[in-house]
Amino acid sequence: MRTALRNTTVFIAFSHLFTLGIAQNRPETAARDCPAARQIGQAHLLGTWRGQIDGVPGLTVIRLTPHPEHRDGVAGFLQRSAGGEPAVARVSGDVDEGIFTLEESEDGRRIAATWSGAFKEDSCGRTITGSWWRDNTDQRRAFELHKQIGWD
């Protein structure tokens, strides 16, 4: 009798765990955790982003933290893995109603390049696409950045 009761209790406990797992994957739960592009703010930008700029060799990695002087802004560093110019740059920017703007500077004083883009609607704030251009040219290049989830 005790064995049957113990087995029944274990079965009920495991069944409950599977039910909790199913609830996490329901569309209404995902919609609540996935902000619309216009709802994305500074907190969504924080962390590491990886991506590429069309025609610029190598991978671009951007690490963003809260801007020390602008409450809603971000600041950080950009690094290109190979062939791109510059290899390392300071960055500063923000997001306003889903529009992402980032300026990069090689010397910390002058803007060397500008990023302007938008969050993909179906990406939950994890993908930005747009245009990148060096300040001394009119040539724009497409870019795509992806938020890296996990430890930095």
Backbone as a chain_set.jsonl record, in Angstrom:
{"seq": "MRTALRNTTVFIAFSHLFTLGIAQNRPETAARDCPAARQIGQAHLLGTWRGQIDGVPGLTVIRLTPHPEHRDGVAGFLQRSAGGEPAVARVSGDVDEGIFTLEESEDGRRIAATWSGAFKEDSCGRTITGSWWRDNTDQRRAFELHKQIGWD", "coords": {"N": [[0.816, -1.192, 0.0], [1.916, 1.278, 0.847], [3.924, 1.572, -1.077], [2.449, 1.851, -3.425], [1.145, 4.273, -2.86], [3.337, 6.012, -2.645], [4.369, 5.815, -5.257], [2.211, 6.932, -6.676], [2.227, 9.549, -5.662], [4.738, 10.468, -6.586], [4.268, 10.288, -9.349], [2.237, 12.236, -9.658], [3.644, 14.529, -8.91], [5.648, 14.69, -10.952], [3.981, 14.97, -13.189], [2.911, 17.478, -12.726], [5.191, 19.103, -13.064], [5.67, 18.842, -15.841], [3.398, 20.114, -16.812], [3.87, 22.765, -16.016], [6.046, 23.384, -17.662], [4.875, 23.339, -20.192], [3.187, 25.555, -20.071], [4.999, 27.665, -20.203], [5.619, 27.88, -22.868], [3.454, 28.842, -24.226], [1.67, 30.954, -26.524], [0.529, 33.345, -25.425], [2.108, 33.797, -23.186], [4.639, 34.167, -24.337], [4.147, 36.489, -25.848], [3.821, 38.387, -23.842], [6.393, 38.543, -22.779], [7.86, 39.451, -24.896], [8.79, 42.366, -26.18], [7.246, 44.908, -28.203], [8.698, 46.584, -31.026], [8.566, 49.395, -30.683], [8.449, 49.606, -27.956], [10.887, 49.116, -26.916], [13.651, 49.909, -24.912], [16.444, 51.553, -23.255], [17.394, 49.535, -21.489], [17.113, 47.19, -22.952], [19.138, 47.38, -24.799], [21.498, 46.988, -23.439], [24.444, 45.05, -22.939], [26.033, 42.485, -24.939], [26.435, 42.645, -28.429], [26.511, 41.131, -31.62], [27.536, 41.147, -35.018], [27.433, 41.95, -38.565], [28.692, 44.189, -41.058], [27.76, 44.955, -44.261], [30.159, 44.447, -46.77], [32.291, 45.094, -45.131], [34.993, 43.521, -43.868], [35.101, 40.77, -41.56], [33.896, 40.161, -38.179], [31.756, 42.169, -36.173], [31.751, 43.259, -32.892], [29.912, 44.58, -30.261], [29.853, 46.068, -27.14], [27.666, 47.18, -24.747], [26.886, 49.469, -22.154], [25.157, 51.271, -19.483], [24.972, 54.741, -20.255], [27.249, 57.075, -18.893], [26.56, 59.773, -18.616], [24.135, 60.362, -19.881], [20.953, 59.592, -19.133], [19.091, 57.833, -20.479], [20.669, 56.754, -22.403], [23.282, 54.741, -23.997], [26.634, 53.476, -23.75], [29.881, 52.367, -24.783], [32.097, 49.909, -26.198], [33.319, 49.07, -29.43], [34.426, 46.426, -31.466], [36.215, 45.15, -34.183], [36.856, 42.127, -35.837], [38.58, 41.529, -37.992], [40.283, 43.188, -40.592], [38.468, 45.399, -40.812], [37.86, 48.975, -40.414], [37.767, 51.308, -37.775], [39.881, 49.098, -35.765], [39.21, 49.075, -33.081], [36.781, 50.984, -31.344], [35.148, 53.672, -29.593], [31.749, 53.823, -28.538], [28.507, 55.379, -28.558], [25.089, 55.875, -27.859], [21.493, 55.525, -28.411], [18.043, 54.439, -28.1], [14.986, 55.266, -29.551], [11.634, 55.149, -29.599], [11.789, 52.69, -30.962], [13.731, 53.18, -32.858], [17.083, 52.842, -33.47], [20.126, 54.383, -32.711], [23.551, 54.887, -33.083], [26.743, 56.141, -32.445], [30.076, 56.004, -33.492], [33.444, 56.418, -32.408], [36.82, 56.969, -33.039], [38.74, 58.318, -31.594], [37.483, 59.205, -29.316], [36.448, 61.741, -29.328], [35.669, 62.838, -31.866], [33.102, 62.029, -34.222], [33.27, 59.134, -36.061], [31.816, 57.279, -37.484], [28.383, 56.377, -38.141], [25.557, 54.612, -36.959], [22.339, 53.623, -37.861], [19.223, 52.316, -37.281], [16.576, 49.828, -36.987], [14.599, 47.789, -34.792], [13.875, 44.443, -35.514], [10.556, 43.4, -35.868], [9.677, 40.793, -35.14], [11.669, 39.822, -33.498], [11.886, 40.069, -30.767], [13.342, 42.195, -29.703], [15.968, 41.476, -30.161], [17.312, 41.649, -32.559], [18.754, 43.959, -34.741], [18.489, 45.907, -37.612], [19.82, 47.928, -40.251], [21.429, 50.937, -41.451], [24.873, 51.758, -41.894], [27.428, 54.161, -41.877], [30.486, 55.779, -42.752], [31.73, 58.855, -41.545], [33.063, 60.515, -43.385], [32.154, 59.849, -45.883], [29.521, 59.318, -48.316], [28.544, 56.88, -48.725], [26.446, 54.294, -47.808], [26.136, 51.358, -45.834], [24.564, 48.242, -45.352], [23.659, 46.785, -42.211], [23.473, 44.16, -39.733], [22.689, 43.34, -36.484], [22.933, 41.128, -33.694], [21.659, 40.325, -30.554], [23.506, 38.961, -27.936], [22.884, 36.334, -25.846], [23.343, 35.438, -22.49], [26.282, 34.978, -20.459], [28.517, 37.726, -20.288]], "CA": [[0.0, 0.0, 0.0], [2.788, 2.44, 0.892], [4.61, 1.667, -2.35], [1.485, 2.393, -4.387], [0.929, 5.672, -2.506], [4.56, 6.726, -3.0], [4.41, 5.882, -6.718], [1.182, 7.876, -7.097], [2.709, 10.884, -5.307], [5.818, 10.789, -7.529], [3.636, 10.493, -10.641], [1.542, 13.526, -9.619], [4.675, 15.572, -8.881], [6.231, 14.801, -12.284], [2.953, 15.487, -14.096], [2.827, 18.913, -12.473], [6.353, 19.732, -13.681], [5.458, 18.907, -17.281], [2.371, 21.126, -17.051], [4.523, 24.065, -15.903], [6.861, 23.562, -18.861], [3.993, 23.625, -21.322], [2.683, 26.921, -19.906], [6.027, 28.618, -20.592], [5.704, 27.967, -24.318], [2.19, 29.299, -24.784], [1.799, 32.244, -27.215], [0.23, 34.502, -24.573], [3.267, 34.013, -22.318], [5.695, 34.715, -25.191], [3.791, 37.855, -26.214], [4.037, 39.238, -22.682], [7.829, 38.68, -22.585], [8.477, 39.929, -26.128], [8.315, 43.731, -26.401], [7.138, 45.433, -29.567], [9.858, 47.424, -31.344], [8.388, 50.74, -30.131], [8.544, 49.526, -26.496], [12.262, 48.806, -26.534], [14.362, 51.036, -24.311], [17.868, 51.417, -22.956], [17.692, 48.253, -20.84], [17.202, 46.148, -23.976], [20.396, 47.534, -25.533], [22.654, 46.638, -22.608], [25.014, 43.726, -23.162], [26.892, 42.26, -26.103], [25.804, 42.486, -29.744], [27.436, 40.676, -32.673], [26.949, 41.254, -36.342], [28.292, 42.281, -39.687], [28.367, 45.302, -41.932], [28.013, 44.534, -45.648], [31.358, 44.987, -47.38], [33.358, 45.311, -44.143], [35.403, 42.176, -43.462], [35.174, 40.4, -40.154], [32.765, 40.245, -37.269], [31.718, 43.336, -35.312], [31.23, 42.988, -31.553], [29.652, 45.823, -29.54], [29.467, 45.873, -25.738], [27.006, 48.4, -24.313], [26.544, 49.662, -20.747], [24.47, 52.554, -19.347], [25.809, 55.921, -20.507], [27.509, 57.738, -17.61], [26.043, 61.142, -18.569], [22.788, 60.444, -20.454], [20.163, 58.588, -18.416], [18.471, 56.836, -21.365], [21.63, 56.364, -23.428], [24.242, 53.654, -23.79], [28.006, 53.74, -24.159], [30.668, 51.145, -24.725], [33.178, 49.727, -27.15], [33.105, 48.265, -30.629], [35.655, 45.778, -31.92], [36.089, 44.377, -35.421], [37.813, 41.025, -35.725], [39.591, 41.471, -39.054], [40.193, 43.984, -41.799], [37.636, 46.596, -40.763], [38.465, 50.167, -39.854], [38.961, 50.968, -37.006], [39.819, 47.809, -35.083], [38.505, 49.326, -31.818], [36.219, 52.331, -31.288], [34.172, 53.962, -28.543], [30.417, 54.032, -29.095], [27.525, 56.029, -27.708], [23.847, 55.961, -28.601], [20.231, 55.318, -27.716], [16.913, 53.949, -28.884], [13.833, 56.135, -29.341], [10.469, 54.605, -30.303], [12.206, 51.593, -31.822], [14.804, 53.589, -33.762], [18.392, 52.679, -32.842], [21.179, 55.263, -33.225], [24.825, 54.671, -32.402], [27.865, 56.845, -33.058], [31.368, 55.433, -33.098], [34.537, 57.377, -32.419], [38.144, 56.351, -32.908], [39.548, 59.052, -30.625], [36.672, 59.606, -28.174], [36.0, 63.132, -29.477], [35.002, 63.063, -33.157], [32.309, 60.916, -34.739], [33.889, 58.533, -37.236], [30.783, 56.555, -38.226], [27.059, 56.399, -37.524], [24.655, 53.477, -37.161], [20.934, 53.977, -37.71], [18.466, 51.122, -37.631], [15.336, 49.518, -36.288], [14.481, 46.433, -34.282], [12.95, 43.593, -36.258], [9.341, 43.196, -35.069], [9.519, 39.426, -34.633], [12.915, 39.378, -32.861], [11.839, 40.324, -29.321], [14.396, 43.141, -29.347], [17.287, 40.822, -30.244], [17.924, 41.859, -33.871], [18.674, 45.319, -35.263], [18.968, 46.05, -38.985], [19.827, 49.316, -40.663], [22.522, 51.458, -42.278], [26.102, 52.226, -41.249], [28.238, 54.937, -42.803], [31.617, 56.544, -42.236], [31.388, 60.274, -41.621], [33.683, 61.193, -44.516], [31.622, 59.343, -47.151], [28.064, 59.238, -48.446], [28.206, 55.48, -48.978], [25.821, 53.582, -46.685], [26.221, 49.896, -45.894], [23.58, 47.569, -44.492], [24.185, 46.001, -41.1], [22.546, 43.398, -38.91], [23.264, 43.008, -35.185], [22.17, 40.149, -32.912], [21.945, 40.354, -29.119], [24.052, 37.716, -27.41], [22.253, 35.986, -24.581], [24.233, 34.665, -21.618], [27.316, 35.699, -19.725], [29.439, 38.549, -21.07]], "C": [[0.865, 1.263, 0.0], [3.514, 2.64, -0.432], [3.693, 2.283, -3.405], [1.248, 3.877, -4.126], [2.138, 6.512, -2.899], [4.657, 6.886, -4.512], [3.391, 6.892, -7.259], [1.625, 9.307, -6.823], [3.809, 11.331, -6.272], [5.233, 11.084, -8.907], [2.949, 11.861, -10.705], [2.56, 14.668, -9.655], [5.29, 15.765, -10.261], [5.233, 15.346, -13.294], [2.832, 16.995, -13.95], [3.996, 19.652, -13.127], [6.186, 19.863, -15.184], [4.414, 19.961, -17.637], [2.973, 22.522, -16.965], [5.36, 24.364, -17.142], [6.031, 23.911, -20.072], [3.505, 25.067, -21.245], [3.711, 27.96, -20.351], [6.076, 28.827, -22.096], [4.418, 28.446, -24.983], [2.363, 30.67, -25.429], [1.52, 33.449, -26.327], [1.365, 34.801, -23.606], [4.393, 34.656, -23.124], [5.403, 36.16, -25.548], [4.059, 38.818, -25.067], [5.531, 39.507, -22.485], [8.548, 39.277, -23.784], [7.968, 41.339, -26.433], [8.191, 44.058, -27.886], [8.324, 46.374, -29.784], [9.746, 48.81, -30.719], [8.504, 50.767, -28.602], [9.98, 49.312, -26.01], [12.961, 50.065, -26.035], [15.813, 50.704, -24.034], [18.218, 50.057, -22.372], [17.845, 47.123, -21.851], [18.514, 46.212, -24.761], [21.604, 47.025, -24.757], [23.124, 45.223, -22.875], [25.847, 43.69, -24.43], [26.055, 41.993, -27.346], [26.867, 42.05, -30.734], [26.752, 40.799, -34.011], [27.965, 41.608, -37.398], [27.753, 43.492, -40.423], [28.701, 44.828, -43.345], [29.253, 45.226, -46.198], [32.487, 45.299, -46.425], [33.754, 43.935, -43.625], [35.373, 41.983, -41.948], [33.88, 40.626, -39.404], [32.878, 41.519, -36.439], [31.081, 42.934, -33.981], [31.103, 44.327, -30.832], [29.21, 45.466, -28.132], [28.931, 47.19, -25.206], [26.655, 48.356, -22.828], [25.768, 50.976, -20.641], [25.44, 53.726, -19.56], [26.02, 56.672, -19.187], [26.883, 59.137, -17.493], [24.604, 61.28, -19.056], [21.948, 59.281, -19.94], [19.583, 57.494, -19.306], [19.432, 56.31, -22.424], [22.492, 55.179, -23.037], [25.617, 54.113, -24.269], [28.767, 52.43, -24.085], [31.767, 51.133, -25.77], [32.75, 48.811, -28.284], [34.45, 47.665, -31.024], [35.355, 44.996, -33.182], [37.202, 43.343, -35.44], [38.876, 41.014, -36.806], [39.279, 42.467, -40.154], [39.376, 45.253, -41.741], [38.389, 47.773, -40.181], [37.469, 50.846, -38.946], [38.796, 49.614, -36.331], [39.051, 47.93, -33.767], [38.001, 50.766, -31.844], [35.311, 52.453, -30.069], [32.831, 54.185, -29.221], [29.502, 54.671, -28.055], [26.233, 56.142, -28.507], [22.617, 55.786, -27.744], [19.22, 54.665, -28.642], [15.72, 54.826, -28.528], [12.696, 55.65, -30.231], [10.863, 53.561, -31.345], [13.296, 51.93, -32.816], [16.118, 53.621, -32.985], [19.383, 53.626, -33.514], [22.429, 55.039, -32.394], [25.898, 55.428, -33.166], [29.144, 56.195, -32.572], [32.465, 56.466, -33.298], [35.854, 56.655, -32.194], [38.976, 57.012, -31.816], [38.767, 59.515, -29.397], [36.156, 61.034, -28.241], [35.198, 63.362, -30.748], [34.245, 61.815, -33.587], [32.957, 60.422, -36.039], [32.865, 57.809, -38.103], [29.48, 56.582, -37.435], [26.288, 55.149, -37.911], [23.23, 53.99, -36.974], [20.109, 52.775, -38.157], [17.216, 50.961, -36.8], [15.367, 48.066, -35.824], [13.498, 45.664, -35.154], [11.771, 43.259, -35.35], [9.268, 41.808, -34.431], [10.738, 38.925, -33.861], [12.939, 39.565, -31.35], [12.973, 41.252, -28.868], [15.795, 42.576, -29.454], [17.969, 40.972, -31.597], [17.674, 43.289, -34.318], [19.216, 45.296, -36.686], [18.924, 47.523, -39.364], [21.004, 49.667, -41.543], [23.662, 51.955, -41.403], [26.863, 53.038, -42.274], [29.344, 55.667, -42.063], [31.288, 58.014, -42.435], [31.961, 60.978, -42.843], [33.194, 60.669, -45.875], [30.091, 59.389, -47.136], [27.605, 57.798, -48.626], [27.661, 54.811, -47.711], [25.932, 52.087, -46.921], [25.195, 49.314, -44.932], [24.303, 46.833, -43.369], [23.065, 45.208, -40.457], [23.279, 43.003, -37.641], [22.336, 42.056, -34.448], [22.618, 40.196, -31.464], [22.43, 38.982, -28.688], [23.479, 37.476, -26.03], [23.235, 35.147, -23.767], [25.233, 35.565, -20.948], [28.171, 36.498, -20.677], [30.856, 38.295, -20.639]], "O": [[0.594, 2.206, -0.744], [3.697, 3.778, -0.863], [4.118, 3.137, -4.183], [1.159, 4.661, -5.071], [1.98, 7.611, -3.43], [4.987, 7.966, -5.001], [3.689, 7.625, -8.202], [1.424, 10.187, -7.66], [3.795, 12.475, -6.726], [5.659, 12.033, -9.566], [3.071, 12.565, -11.708], [2.357, 15.661, -10.354], [5.441, 16.904, -10.703], [5.615, 16.117, -14.175], [2.669, 17.709, -14.94], [3.8, 20.73, -13.69], [6.529, 20.901, -15.75], [4.539, 20.631, -18.663], [2.621, 23.387, -17.767], [5.37, 25.5, -17.616], [6.459, 24.713, -20.902], [3.42, 25.735, -22.276], [3.332, 29.03, -20.828], [6.54, 29.873, -22.55], [4.328, 28.445, -26.211], [3.139, 31.481, -24.923], [2.192, 34.472, -26.451], [1.564, 35.959, -23.241], [5.036, 35.591, -22.647], [6.317, 36.985, -25.554], [4.482, 39.951, -25.299], [5.899, 40.603, -22.06], [9.737, 39.58, -23.695], [6.838, 41.498, -26.895], [8.943, 43.543, -28.714], [8.886, 46.898, -28.823], [10.754, 49.35, -30.263], [8.642, 51.84, -28.015], [10.237, 49.331, -24.806], [12.876, 51.131, -26.643], [16.341, 49.702, -24.516], [19.247, 49.482, -22.731], [18.624, 46.196, -21.629], [18.95, 45.208, -25.324], [22.621, 46.67, -25.354], [22.315, 44.306, -23.021], [26.304, 44.719, -24.927], [25.097, 41.22, -27.317], [27.995, 42.541, -30.697], [25.546, 40.585, -34.132], [29.175, 41.575, -37.174], [26.557, 43.783, -40.419], [29.808, 44.352, -43.593], [29.383, 46.446, -46.104], [33.552, 45.733, -46.863], [32.938, 43.251, -43.006], [35.59, 42.916, -41.175], [32.917, 41.195, -39.918], [33.978, 41.907, -36.045], [30.002, 42.341, -33.953], [32.05, 45.112, -30.791], [28.3, 44.658, -27.946], [29.635, 48.2, -25.206], [26.187, 47.339, -22.316], [25.72, 51.731, -21.612], [26.581, 53.694, -19.098], [25.063, 56.881, -18.441], [26.697, 59.633, -16.382], [23.92, 62.229, -18.676], [22.204, 58.124, -20.274], [19.587, 56.327, -18.913], [19.038, 55.496, -23.261], [22.44, 54.685, -21.911], [25.733, 55.024, -25.089], [28.346, 51.495, -23.404], [32.294, 52.17, -26.172], [31.934, 47.906, -28.112], [35.485, 48.324, -30.925], [34.365, 44.268, -33.252], [38.347, 43.64, -35.1], [39.983, 40.532, -36.563], [38.135, 42.574, -40.595], [39.584, 46.132, -42.577], [39.424, 47.606, -39.536], [36.317, 50.953, -39.366], [37.704, 49.047, -36.323], [38.33, 47.012, -33.377], [38.703, 51.665, -32.307], [34.774, 51.459, -29.579], [32.775, 54.679, -30.348], [29.697, 54.525, -26.848], [26.264, 56.465, -29.695], [22.674, 55.882, -26.518], [19.504, 54.38, -29.806], [15.467, 55.098, -27.354], [12.777, 55.728, -31.457], [10.341, 53.548, -32.46], [13.748, 51.052, -33.551], [16.25, 54.325, -31.984], [19.473, 53.667, -34.741], [22.378, 55.006, -31.164], [25.954, 55.364, -34.394], [29.283, 55.874, -31.392], [32.424, 57.275, -34.224], [35.987, 55.839, -31.282], [39.813, 56.365, -31.187], [39.341, 60.158, -28.518], [35.495, 61.496, -27.311], [34.154, 64.014, -30.711], [34.686, 60.691, -33.348], [33.161, 61.187, -36.981], [33.025, 57.732, -39.322], [29.478, 56.783, -36.22], [26.36, 54.688, -39.05], [22.955, 54.719, -36.02], [20.273, 52.278, -39.271], [16.847, 51.836, -36.016], [16.07, 47.23, -36.391], [12.426, 46.165, -35.491], [11.962, 42.879, -34.195], [8.836, 41.681, -33.286], [10.841, 37.728, -33.591], [13.942, 39.241, -30.714], [13.498, 41.098, -27.765], [16.729, 43.145, -28.888], [19.084, 40.482, -31.781], [16.544, 43.776, -34.285], [20.28, 44.731, -36.939], [18.09, 48.276, -38.861], [21.518, 48.829, -42.285], [23.446, 52.498, -40.32], [26.936, 52.641, -43.437], [29.18, 56.11, -40.926], [30.627, 58.372, -43.409], [31.381, 61.964, -43.297], [33.767, 61.014, -46.908], [29.465, 59.487, -46.081], [26.405, 57.529, -48.673], [28.332, 54.769, -46.68], [25.836, 51.61, -48.052], [24.989, 49.834, -43.835], [25.409, 46.325, -43.55], [21.884, 45.523, -40.603], [24.354, 42.406, -37.696], [21.113, 42.154, -34.555], [23.812, 40.117, -31.172], [21.832, 37.964, -29.037], [23.582, 38.329, -25.149], [23.882, 34.248, -24.303], [25.045, 36.779, -20.879], [28.52, 36.017, -21.756], [31.784, 38.896, -21.182]]}, "num_chains": 1, "name": "protein.A"}
